[in-house]
Amino acid sequence: MSRVKLDGIRKVYENGYTAVHGISLDVNEGEFVVLVGPSGCGKSTTLRMIAGLESVSEGTLSIGERVVNDLPARDRDIAMVFQSYALYPHMTVRDNLAFALKLRKRPKAEVEERVTRAAAMLGLAPVLDRRPAELSGGQRQRVALGRALVREPRVFLFDEPLSNLDAKLRGQMRKEIAALHRQLGTTSIYVTHDQTEAMTLGDRIVVMNGGRVEQVGPPMELYRNPANRFVAGFLGSPPMNFISGRVECGDGGPAFTADGGAVRIALGAGTPVPAGERAAVLGIRPEDVYLDGAAPPTAAPAVLTLEAAETMGNETIVTLRAGAHEVVARVPPRPLPAPGEPIHAAFDLARLHFFDPETGAVLGLS
């Protein structure tokens, strides 16, 4: 296991395009860190620089105590799992697993022992003599994981390894990767655009956007205390609701009024609010919006219009509307009025977020 340290890492291509803007990040020994963000945010480029597949334009990249900026990929003692399985189709599972070790001229007994151990960990023992074409998608991904595993590297790198699998297999493989990390404790850096993978796998999440780091922290810290509107909207499904409006301080205490006046939320004397009267974007997660009769004592009521409802079995995703503003609520299954009818909703005042409408930064509360 090794610590990975990025200090002011930039990637500028020959055409002048800057893919990564001065990232600094410490990945602790044995930690599982997930880089997450939309396509083009620089997460895979960052991973490829750590792997040695892309050069570093500026900054210092260290693995353990050694600066590796100019070290070839083969000498970095890392193992990478790619989005494509990249298996040798003419080789058996056994030979695919053993290939890298044989290239390094490891003793035959050691190769056999490592392959056998990896196959047992990944449930591949029954298929060791099959070729990739005879395997399911999940089995092929296990072989790709096993090929990295047998090398016993100091750092594991994962570049969207589950994106080719269906939803059920992705869920299963997430659990298997998490279990492997708990068992091995190897420092791991995982890239994905899937926020579910990020939330369920990472000890810490690095949210990236436009080649920059927006926020770093444990999953629930970022979920409940986002640093800006981008992070708030990226993490969570359905995403956080945003309502543009204004915080006002009248005789009845502070209140938030949505643009157009369709929603007015009395914030209450004990609710943290931005200082003074000002324009703001209110954010609230769907699970913190309640329908009549189910709200906690900290909730403020509002009357909205039911637009649509999607029953998911154990929950219902309800779309509400107030003028130009759409609000999504996640609620337990229950009878609902017909679309177009008014419905009483409530916003949990303890779970409100306020963002600057221009910069998107979270507003300081008083």
N, C-alpha and C positions, 0 to 999 in steps of 0.2 A: 504494500500500500504506500501511496505517496501523496503529498499535498501538491495541488496545482495552483499556481499563482499567475494571474494576468495583471500586468502593470502598464496601463496606458496603451493597450494594444489597438493598433489601427491597421486597416487593410485598404490600400488604394491601388486600383488596377491601372494598367498602362494607359487606358483611355481617360484617366482622371477621375473615374467613378470611385467614391469612397463607400465601401460596403460596411465597414465597422469603424466607429468614431471613438477611439480612445477608451476602450473598456478596461476597467480595473475590477478584479474579482479574485477572492481567495476561496478555493475549494479545499476544505479540511480533509485530512487523512481519514479514509473510511466513510466519507460523506457521499450521499446521493443527491446531486444537484441537477435540476431540470431547467434547460433553457427553452423558453416558450414565447411564442409571438406569431404574428401573421406571416404569410409568405413574403420574402424579401426583407425581413427585419434584420438579417445578419447572423441568425443563430447557427445555421449550418456552416457558414463561412468561419465563424469563431471556432466551431468544433474542428473543422478541417485544419485550421492553423494549429490547434493543440495537437492534432494527429501528425502534423508535418506534411500534409497534403497541399497546403497553401502556405506561401511565404508570409512572414510578418513584415509589414511595411514600416512600422514604428512601434516602440515599446519593448517590454521585456516579458518573455514567457518562460516560466520555470516549472519543472516537474521534479519534486523532491527538492534537493538543494542545488540542482544543476540548471543553468540557463540553457534552453534547448532551441533558441531562435534559429541557429544554423545547423542543428543536428538532424540528420536524415530520419525519416519516419521509422525505418527498420531498427534504429538504435535508441528509440525513445521508450521501449518496453511498455508499449500500450497495445491494446487490442480493440478493434473497432467492428461494430455490427452495423451494416448498412440497411437502407430501405429495401433494396433488392437482395435476395438471398445470396446471389453470387456463388452458387455451388457448382462444382465440376460435374457436369451431367454424366460423364462416362465412369465416374468413380462411385464406389459404394459409400454409404454413410460412414463406415469405419475409416475408409481412406480419406474422405473429406475432412474428418476430424483430425486425422493424423498428419495431414499434408504439411502444415507449417512446422510441426516438430521434426518431420523427416528432412525438410529443407535445412533445418538447423543442426542436422546430424546428431539428434539426441539418441541415446542408447535405445535399442529395440524394446527392452524390458520397461524402460521409463515411458516410452510412447504408448505401449499397450496398457500400462497402469493408468496413465492420465486419460486415455480414451475410454477405458472401462469405467473409470470414476465419473467422468463427465456424462457418459451415456446413462449411467444409473441415476444421476442427479436430474437429468432432463427427460427420463422415461423413454430413452432411445434404444435401450438394450435389445428389444425384440426386432428392431428394424436395421441393425448395424450392417447387414449384408444386402440391403436394398439400395437401389439407385434413386436419385432425387425425383425422377419421373413417377416413381411408385409411391411417393409420399404425399400426404395432404399438405395444405398450406401451413398449418400449425406445426407439423413435423419438420417441414423444411426450415421454418424459422427457428425451431429448436436446434437443428443442425448448425445453423449460422451462429446461434448463441454458443453452442458447444465448441465450435471451432475457435471462438475467442476464449472460451473458458479453459481449454486445455493448455493454452499458452501461459496461464497463471501470471498475467501481467500486473504491473503496478497500478495501472489505470484502465478502466473500461470506458469506451466511448460508444454511444448509441445514436445513430442518425435516423430518426423516425422509423424504427425497426418494425412497427406494427401497422403501418399505414396500408399495407397490401392485404391485410386480413379483414374478415367480416367482423361485425360488432361482437358476436359471441366469442369468437376466437381472440379478439383484442382484449376482452375482459379476462379471459382465462390466462393469456400470456402476461398481462399486467401483474396478475397475482403470482405467476411463476417467476417473473423478473424480480419482484419485491422479495419473494422468498429466497431467491438466490443471493440477493444482496445481503439479507439478514444472515445467511449462512456463511458467506465468504467475507463480507466486510470490506470488499475492495472499493477504493475510491472510484466513483462512477459519475459521468457527465452524460446527460440524456437530452437529446433535442427532439422537440415535437411542436406541432401547431395545435395539438389536441389538449385543451385545458383540463379534461378529465384525467388524462394520463399525468399531467403535471401535478394536479391536486392529490392524486392517489399514490404517486411514486416518490415524489421529492421530499427529502429532508428540508431543502430550501428550493424556492423557485426564483429564477431570474427572468423577469418579464422584459422582453426587448421590443423595440419599435424603431424603425428607421435607422438601424445600425447603432442604437444607443440603449443603455440599460435604463429602464423606467423605474424599477423597484426590485429589491432583493429581500427575501425573508421566508419564514415558514409559511406553508400554504394558507392556513387559517388566518394568520396575521395579515397577509395580503388581501385575503377575501373580505375580512371584516374592517381592515384599516388601510384601504388603498391610498397611495400617495397622490394619485391624480385620476382624472376621468377615464383616461385610456385603460389603466389597470383595472379600475372599477368595472368598466364595460367589457373587458376581455375575459375576466374570470367570472364564471357563473353561467348556468344554463337553466332557464332563460336568463339573459343578461340583466344587469341592474337597470331599473327604470330611471330616466332622466327627465326632469320637468324644468324648463327655463322659466324664470320669474324674478321675484324681488322679495327680499326680507324687509319687513316694515316694523316699526315700533310705534304702536298706537296706545291709546289709553287702556285697552284691554290686554296689553302685553304684546310681545313679539308675535308676528305671524308671517307666513310665507304665502304670497299670492302669485299664482301662475300667470304667465303672459296671457292676456285676454280675459282674465278674471274668472275662468271656468272653475278653478279650484282655489280654495283658501283654507290653509291649515293653521289653526291656532297652535303656537309652539309651546305655550305653557311656561311658567316662570322658571322651572327647573331644567328646561331643555337647553343644551349647549347650542348656541347660534352664532353666526358671524357677527363681529362687532359692528354696530351702527346699521343704518339703512343702506342697502346696496343691492345691485343686481347679482343674482346667483343662480346656479343650476342645482336643484335639489335631486339627490340620488337616493333611491331606496330599492332594496332587493325584493323580488317577487314573494319570497316567504315572509317578508315583513309587512305585507299588505294583507289585511284581514277583511273578510266579509261579515255582515252584521251578525252580532251575537257571539262572535268568537274572538274579539279583540282583547288584548291584555289591558290592564289599567293605564299603561303609559301611552295608549294609542289615541290619536285625534281623528274624529269622524269626518267623512266627506260623502257627498252623494254623487255617484257617477252613473254612466250608462253601460249596461252589459252589451258588449259587441260580439263576443264569441266565447265558446268554452270547448276545451279539448279534454275529454276524459281519458286518463292514462292508466286507469285501474286503481292504484293506491293513492292517486292524487288527480286533481283537475287543474289545468292551466287555463285561467280565465283572463280574457282581454277586456279591459274596461276603457271607456273613453270619457273625457271631459273637454269639450270643445276640440281644439287641435291636438290635445295631449292624449297619448295612449299610455295606459298603465297595465302591466301584466301582474297577476297574482297567482301564487301557487298555494292551493288550498286543499283540504281533504275532500273526498267525494261528498256531494250534498245536492239537494234540489236547488235549482236556479230559475230565475224568471226567464222569460223569452228574450232573445236578442232585441235590443232597442228599448227595453224596459229599464227604469231606474233601479239602482241597487245601492244599498248603504255599504260603504267601505270604511276602513280605518287604517291609518298609517302609524306604525310604531315609532313614537318620537325618540325612543332610545336608540333607534337604528338608522336615523337620518344622516345623510352626508351632504355637504355643500361644497360646490366647486366653482372656481372662477370661470365665468362664461367666456373669457378671452384666452387665458393660458391653460385652462383645464386643471390647474393645481388645486389641491384640497384647500379650503379656506380655514384659517385658524378660528377656533371657536372660543367664546367667552362664557 
